[in-house]
C-alpha cells in the first residue's frame, strides 16, 4: 500500500466514515490514477475535468456512480492533499428520478405466500400493511 493511500484511509477514519465508504472512495481514486497511468497527486485540474467528462460522456456511468467517484476524489484532493480546485464546483452529476416499482395486491399476496415461516410472514405482512421501510420494520417493538 502506498503512503498516499494509507494517508487517505487514515483521513477517512478520522472523518468517521464507514468501511464501505472507505472502499468506494479509495477505489474511485485508484480508477482515476489507472486512467492516467500515474499517481493521483500528479494529475492536474484539467485532467480531472477531462476524466469526469469521460466518465459521463464516454463511459456513460450512472449518476450515482459519478457522485461516488466525485465524492471520493474530492475527499482525496481536499482533505488528504489539501488542494482546492474550482473544477469540483463545476462537476454536478445529473439527478436521476426513478419511480418505485409498485406491486399489485395480488403480487404482494403471492410473494407473502412464498414465505414458509409464520414469524417471517407476520413480520413482512406488518411491514407491508403499515408502509414501513425495512429498517423500521426490523427495529419494530411490541410497544410500538
N, C-alpha and C positions, 0 to 999 in steps of 0.2 A: 504494500500500500504506500502510495506516495505521501510525502509530508503535507502537500496541499489538500489531498483528500482527507487525510487524518484531521487536519485543522478544520475542514468544513464539517466533518462529523462531530467534532468537539463543539463547534459553534451551534450545530443543530441540537445537540444535547443541552447546551446552556439555554437555548430558547425553549426547551421543554417540549419539542415536537416528538411525535410518535415514531416508533421504529419503522413503520410503513412509510411515513413521510420521509424519514432519513433515506430509505432505499430509493424512493422515487426521485428525490432531489439529486442524490448522487448519480443516479442513472441518467438524469437529464443533462448534467454537466459532462458526464462521460461521453454521451452521444454527441454533444457539441464538440468536444475535443476530438472524437473519432471522425467527425465530419470534416474537420480541417486538418487532421493528422498532426496536431501539435497541442502542447499544453494549454489549458484554458486561460492561464494568465498571460499567454502570448497573443491571444485573439483580440482584435481591435473592435471598436464600437461598430464600424461599418460592416465588418464580417459578422458580427452578432445580428445586426439588422438584416443582412442578406440570409442568414441562417433561418430566421423566423419567416421571411418571405418564402424561402424554400420549403419550410415545413407546411405553411398554409397553402401555397400555390401549386407546388410540385407534388409533395407527398400527400397533400390534402388530408392531414390528420384532423381528427375530431376536435372541436373547440375545447373540450375538457382535457384532452391530451396536450393541446397547445398551452392551456392555462397551467397545467402541472409543470411543463417544461419552462414556461416563463417564470413561475414562482421559484422553482429550483435554481435556475440560472441567475435570477435576480438576487436570491438569497446569497448565492456564492459570491457574486461580484460586490454587492453592497455590504455584506456582513463579514465575509472571510477576507476579501481583498481590499475592502474599504474604497471601492471605486463607484462613483455615482454617475451614470450615463443618462443622457436625455432620451436615448432610444427606448429605455424602459417605460417612459411616459407615453411613447407613441404606440407601443405594441398592445393591442387590445383584441383578444380573441372574440369572435362573434358569439353572441349569446344564443344558444340553441334552445328552442322551446319545443319540448316533446310533450305530446299529450299522453297521459297514462293509458295503459291498456285496461279497459273495463270489461270484466267478465259478466256474462248474463247470469241470472239467478240459477238457471239450470246447470251452467258450467260450474258455479260455486258448489252446488249440491253434489254434482258428480265428483268434484275434487275432494270434498269432505268425505264422501263415501269410500274413497280410496284409503283413508286413514283408518287403520285397524284398531288402534288402542283408544278406548273411550276417553281416557285422560287427555290425550293429544287432540282428539276430535273436539272435545269440550273446550279446550283452550283455543283452538283455531276458530271454532264457531263463535266464541265470545269476542275474539279479536275482530272477526268479520262483522258481527252484529253491532258492535259498539263503534266500528270505524276506527279502530286503534292502529297505530303503527306497530311494527313487530317489537321494537324495543319497549314500547309502552305495554304491550301485552305480556312480554316476558317478565316485566317488573310489577305486574298487577298483583295486588294483595287482596286478601279476603275482605279487609276493612274498606277497600275501595268500592 
